[in-house]
Amino acid sequence: MSSNTDFLLAIEDLTVSFDGFKAIAGLSFYMDKNELRVVIGPNGAGKTTLLDLICGKTRATEGSIKFKGKELTRMSEHRIVWEGVGRKFQNPSIYEGLTVFDNLEASYPRGRGVFGALAFKCDEEVVERIRQVAREIQLDDKLEQEAGLLSHGQKQWLEIGMLLIQDPELLLLDEPVAGMSLSERLETAELLKTIAKGRSVVVIEHDMAFVKSLGGKVTVLHQGKILAEGSMEALQQDRRVIDVYLGH
Ligand SMILES: Nc1ncnc2c1ncn2[C@@H]1O[C@H](COP(=O)(O)OP(=O)(O)OP(=O)(O)O)[C@@H](O)[C@H]1O
């Protein structure tokens, strides 16, 4: 058997109980480097809880989460970010009153210590990095615009950009296209495919057309466990997946 350090992320026998109710129930889940993975499943299946466990927002009752071979279950949320895990929640949390540039600048990783933070200057290197990320999220012509004036989709991209600027190796995205127009969804699918060329991405999603357009491996969660895994095309033929989710 290969060691689980071969995976970027190796989750084994993970369980979390809320007053005796197991939202995640003995789940094992593995991801490779530069993999784009979508997690689907019915309401209450445990998808958001899984992301909460990976980023340290919720603590596991049992089991292990190894990221690049390091155990995350006892690490602080801050440390997990520092190790290279970025998390985007459902609602964008950008600074509406600041410009796009200032939002990205505020997320640029500063010196690790107090002195690093004090000595921080918005120099050429930072500006170049901000421009690079802005191009990736297609907001390079909006750098001086107030973030509050962006469309809903653009706000979601800005928040993704605020994570990208920290250069995470694993990006966790909870329903990134909720509330987006069709054209914004198509653009987001392209954006996520590009992002996943240099890092791994986990996307929770309910929009099956969007999931299909991403094209990666899909994991189906049900009652805190993995029900099935594979391509969306294969899962659409899977009786168990149709019964608990796709057929509804
Ligand atoms: N902090 C908590 N305390 C108690 N129960 C919780 C807590 N967090 C989640 N749960 C329960 O765990 C179950 C899984 O919730 P979770 O939000 O992870 O599901 P989900 O698959 O993301 O669903 P949805 O698609 O509706 O977002 C639900 O029954 C939920 O009520």
The ligand as a Gaussian input file, in Angstrom:
#p B3LYP/6-31G(d) Opt

LIG

0 1
 N      -22.135000      23.419000      13.908000
 C      -23.094000      22.521000      13.713000
 N      -23.860000      22.085000      14.733000
 C      -24.826000      21.163000      14.546000
 N      -25.110000      20.596000      13.357000
 C      -24.392000      20.994000      12.304000
 C      -23.349000      21.982000      12.413000
 N      -22.792000      22.155000      11.185000
 C      -23.464000      21.336000      10.344000
 N      -24.418000      20.650000      11.008000
 C      -25.325000      19.643000      10.428000
 O      -24.517000      18.742000       9.697000
 C      -25.203000      18.327000       8.500000
 C      -24.334000      18.593000       7.311000
 O      -24.334000      19.981000       7.042000
 P      -23.530000      20.643000       5.847000
 O      -23.794000      22.116000       5.902000
 O      -22.125000      20.207000       5.883000
 O      -24.248000      20.014000       4.594000
 P      -24.084000      20.371000       3.061000
 O      -23.862000      19.093000       2.347000
 O      -23.054000      21.433000       2.889000
 O      -25.518000      20.927000       2.693000
 P      -25.998000      22.116000       1.720000
 O      -25.930000      21.561000       0.328000
 O      -27.397000      22.363000       2.158000
 O      -25.093000      23.298000       1.938000
 C      -26.528000      19.062000       8.489000
 O      -27.513000      18.184000       8.995000
 C      -26.299000      20.236000       9.406000
 O      -27.478000      20.642000      10.032000

